[in-house]
Amino acid sequence: MQIVKIRFGRYLLFAGIMLLFVSCATFVILLNSRSAVAADNKYIDLPFDHPSYQMCRNMISLGAVTPRAGQTFAPFEKITAEEWNYALQKIGDHLGRVIPQSARFVSDDEISGRSMLLRLHSFVDDTCGQLSLNRLDHTRISAFFLLEHCLLAYIND
């Protein structure tokens, strides 16, 4: 009877050690895979699961979205004419088309939600006209969403 108790205790100890080892190994593997995925994100203020990131994923994958100082996405800061023109250039290169000069901005003072929509609407059909002007403003997130919605989604269909 005592031999059975000793064997049972050894088996129980062995099973506990194996469970602990497997749990630690799984934790290390999952921890490393999470950091490998996060390393692809070049924006320190915007995780992959953030709505702004998901909304502009095509723009980000094209490289049309450039990080601000300190590798930040800064979705609610005003977009500059340089950023807008750069995004248009990248989209044009991706699509193999020349984006007309009329869609570009010369100065930051010209930029507003309405002016961005009108610039795109001049060479894209009514898909842009369905957007509500109440939701558009001069922020980077509005601009990148507008570019993705009006250019990439329309032309890729």
N, C-alpha and C positions, 0 to 999 in steps of 0.2 A: 504494500500500500504506500509506503514511504517512497519507494522507487518511482511510482507513478506520479506522486506529487512533485518530486524533484524534476522529472522529465517534463511534466506539464509546466512547471515554473520556468524551465529553460526555454521551452517552446514559446511561452508567453513573452519572455524577455527578448528572444530572437525576433518575434513578430513585432514587438514594440520598437526595436531598433531599426528594423526594415521599414516600418511605417514612417519613422522619423527621418530616415535617410531619403526615402522617396519624396516625402513632403519638402525637404530642403532642396533636393535636386530640382523638383518642379518649380519651386519658388525662384531659384536662381535662373532657370531657363526662361521663365515668363518675365522675370525682371529684365533680363538682357534683351529679349525680343521687344519689350515695350520701349526701351531706350533706343533701340535701332530704328524703330518707326519714328520716334520723336526727333531723331537726328535729321530727318528729311525736312522738318519744318524749319524754315529760316526766319520765322517771326516769333520773337520771344514773348510777345503780348497776346498771341492768338493761337490757342490750341486747335488741333484738327477737328474737334467736335463742336467748335464755336459756329454759330449760324453764319457769321460773316465769312469765315473760311470756306464753309460748304457752299455758300451762295456764289462765291467768286472762284471756285476751284479750277475752272477752265482758264481763267485769266492768270491764276497763279502758276498753273502747269505750263503755260506758254511763256512765262517769264515777263508778261506784260505788266504785272504788278511789281513795283520796286519797293523794297523796304525803306523806311525812313531811318533817320539817325538812330543808332543803337539797335538795329534790326527789328524795328517795330512796324506793325501793319498800320497803326493809327487810323482806324476806319472812320472816325468821326471828325477828323481834321479836314480842313479845306484842301481839295485837290489843286495842284498847280497846273499851269498851262503846260509846263515841261512834262509832268507825269501823264497828263491826258494825251499829249502828242506822242510820247514814247509808247503808251499802250496802243494807240492807233497804228503806229508803225509796226509793232510786234504782231498785231492781229492781221494787218495787211500782208506781212511777210508769211505768216502761217497760212493764210488763205490764197496766197499767190495773186493778190490784187493790190492795186494802188488805191489807197484811200485819198479822196479828193482833199485839196488844200482847204476847201470851205468847211471841212469838219474840224479843222485844227483851231487852236486858240493862240493868239499872239501874246496876250497878257493875262495875268491872273484876275484882273478886275472884270474881265468879260464873263467869267465863269459863274453860272447859276444852274439850277436844275433845269429850268426852262430852256436856257441857251444850249445846254448839252443835248437835250432831247431834239431841239430844232436842228442842230448840226447833223445829228445822225439821221433824222427824218428826211433830210434833203436828198439822201441817196439810198435810203432803205424804204421799202413800202410800209404799209400800215401796221406792221407788227409792233413798232415803237409807239404808235398812236394809241394803243390800248392801255398803256401805262398811265397811272394817275399822277398828275402834276403835284398833287397834294403830298405825295410821299417822296418826291424827288427834291433834293437840295444840292448844295455845292460840296458835300462831303465826299471823301474818297470811296466810301462804301457805295454810295448812290451812283457815283460815276462808273465804278467797276461793274456794278450790277447792270447798269444801263448798257454798257459796252457788251457785256456778255449776253444779255437778253436780246439786244437789237442786232448785233453782228454775228456772234458765234452761233447762237441758237437758230437764228433765221437762215443763215447761209448753210449750216450743217444739215438742215432738214431736207 
